[in-house]
Amino acid sequence: MRSYLLLVLLLFFSCTVFAAPALVVERLDHDFGEIIQGDESTHLFRFYNAGDQVLEISRLRSSCGCTTALLTTRRLAPGAIGELRLTFNSQGFRGAVQKRVIFETNDPKHDAVTFSLLGTVKAQLFLQPQRVSWGSVKKNSPLQAELEIINQSAQTITLQPPEVTSAEIVAELSPLIIAPGERASLKVLAEFPVDKKRLAGYVIINSDFFNRPQLKVPVSARLSKK
């Protein structure tokens, strides 16, 4: 009789110890292929709780503000199905991208799970290079750079004269109208603010192109200590 009671107690405690949620995911990544810069890509990831305890999702975080995540629920009963909707906004991106969203769970075998959206963003109006960074320069060194604005869309684009966020930065743009396949030249000149060791600001160019109505060029430099 004692052996029987011991066996029942062992089975009871064994079930108690091993009772747990179990996350099962259909897939962890989605390749959206190629999209035009400025468009969005959305995908629905599905998962379910194959365990015998409630699955809890305690934290949800994205690697980039360009990707939004929406969960149908943060608590899944055993056997229940959940969905995670990820939306990537390609505004400002170009080329191959991969964006991740992570959520944490109380599944002892999957305490953190990473979902990924990946693909290629095709830019139709873009800068080359995308920023002006002179790095560390000596005092009184000339600060000048030239960039190109490239139109790979199917429409003629009208650009507005450049605006600057710092009085120490000067920008010149020509031409202001670029046909498909053509380019405009952006010249940037700058000088250090008096008694300051860093230069920072932006050149902003507005356009009538609906997919990218504004181009923003970061400009930076710092004085060398030597």
BELNOR-V187993 format. One record per residue. RES is the residue in one letter. D_FIRST is the distance of its C-alpha to the first C-alpha in Angstrom with 1 decimal. Layout:
res = <RES/RES>
d_first = <D_FIRST/D_FIRST>
This chain:
res = <M/R/S/Y/L/L/L/V/L/L/L/F/F/S/C/T/V/F/A/A/P/A/L/V/V/E/R/L/D/H/D/F/G/E/I/I/Q/G/D/E/S/T/H/L/F/R/F/Y/N/A/G/D/Q/V/L/E/I/S/R/L/R/S/S/C/G/C/T/T/A/L/L/T/T/R/R/L/A/P/G/A/I/G/E/L/R/L/T/F/N/S/Q/G/F/R/G/A/V/Q/K/R/V/I/F/E/T/N/D/P/K/H/D/A/V/T/F/S/L/L/G/T/V/K/A/Q/L/F/L/Q/P/Q/R/V/S/W/G/S/V/K/K/N/S/P/L/Q/A/E/L/E/I/I/N/Q/S/A/Q/T/I/T/L/Q/P/P/E/V/T/S/A/E/I/V/A/E/L/S/P/L/I/I/A/P/G/E/R/A/S/L/K/V/L/A/E/F/P/V/D/K/K/R/L/A/G/Y/V/I/I/N/S/D/F/F/N/R/P/Q/L/K/V/P/V/S/A/R/L/S/K/K>
d_first = <0.0/3.8/5.4/5.1/6.4/8.6/9.9/10.8/12.5/14.3/15.6/16.7/18.6/19.9/21.5/22.8/24.4/26.0/27.2/31.0/34.3/36.0/39.8/41.4/45.3/47.6/50.1/51.2/54.9/57.8/61.3/63.8/66.7/70.1/71.1/74.3/74.4/73.9/71.6/67.9/65.0/61.8/58.5/55.2/52.1/48.9/45.3/41.9/38.4/36.0/33.1/30.6/32.1/35.7/38.2/40.7/44.2/45.3/48.7/51.4/54.4/57.4/59.4/62.6/64.0/65.4/62.0/60.3/56.6/55.1/51.4/50.3/47.3/45.6/42.1/40.5/37.4/35.2/37.3/40.5/43.8/46.2/49.8/52.0/55.7/57.9/61.7/64.0/67.5/69.8/72.7/74.1/72.1/73.6/72.3/68.7/66.1/62.4/60.8/57.1/54.8/51.5/48.6/45.5/42.0/38.5/37.3/36.0/37.6/40.9/41.8/45.5/47.1/50.8/52.8/56.4/59.6/62.2/65.5/69.3/71.6/75.1/77.6/80.9/82.5/81.6/82.9/83.4/82.4/80.2/81.0/83.7/82.4/85.0/82.5/84.1/87.9/90.8/92.9/95.6/94.1/94.9/91.9/92.4/90.3/90.7/88.1/88.2/87.1/86.3/86.5/84.5/84.3/86.5/88.4/91.1/89.7/91.6/90.7/91.6/93.3/90.7/89.6/88.4/86.2/88.1/91.8/91.7/90.8/93.4/92.6/94.9/94.0/96.1/96.4/94.7/94.5/92.6/92.6/89.8/89.4/91.6/90.9/92.1/92.6/91.2/92.8/91.2/93.0/91.9/92.7/90.7/90.8/92.9/91.0/87.7/85.8/84.0/85.1/82.8/83.4/83.4/85.9/85.2/86.7/86.3/87.0/87.2/84.5/81.8/79.0/79.8/82.2/82.1/82.1/81.2/82.2/80.7/83.4/82.6/84.1/84.0/86.6/86.3/86.1/88.6>
